[in-house]
């Protein structure tokens, strides 16, 4: 009985230590899509400069799937948001938002 109690205590502490106060839901790699996840991130964090028309010297537009995909592939969009150089003067992307973009890329840019 003593061993059972110790095992139960150990499992309880293990579960508690693995819990998190962060309620951010990160979709699995297979669930991330441009329409459901990426577009809202880009719209809220990037379009002030990378919209139509471009502003603040932004060199590229990010107003649609093809432009965002192109920026990930050829303009190091992920590296720029990870290092904080983008968005300039705006609120940085959260780790969950950056991971969503990485997952979208890994899933081959689903719509």
Secondary structure, 3 states (H helix, E strand, C coil): CHHHHHHHHHHHHHHHHHCCCCCCCCCCHHHCCHHHHHHHHHHHHCHHHHCCCCCCCCCCCCCCHHHHHHHHHHCCHHHHHHHCCCCCCCCCCCHHHHHHHHHHHHCCCCC
